[in-house]
Amino acid sequence: MNAEINPMYGRPLHPSRVDGDAIHALALWLKENSTRHVGQPDPRSVLSERYPQGLFSEDEVHALCELMRN
């Protein structure tokens, strides 16, 4: 019988066994790159993140911002 263990067929690590530094790095990355906002987001920044520039006229952007605030 073969006593060696092939790491390719090993069980994945449990999430609690992941390196704390890796989790911290992931948390920092999510903080920098997340689009989720705490509190009330700025409607203009939400529109500029989601839609290409020039898709809406300035009047349309203003009307959409008003709708998002109410």
Helices and strands as residue ranges (DSSP letters): G 7-9, G 15-17, H 20-33, H 43-50, H 58-69
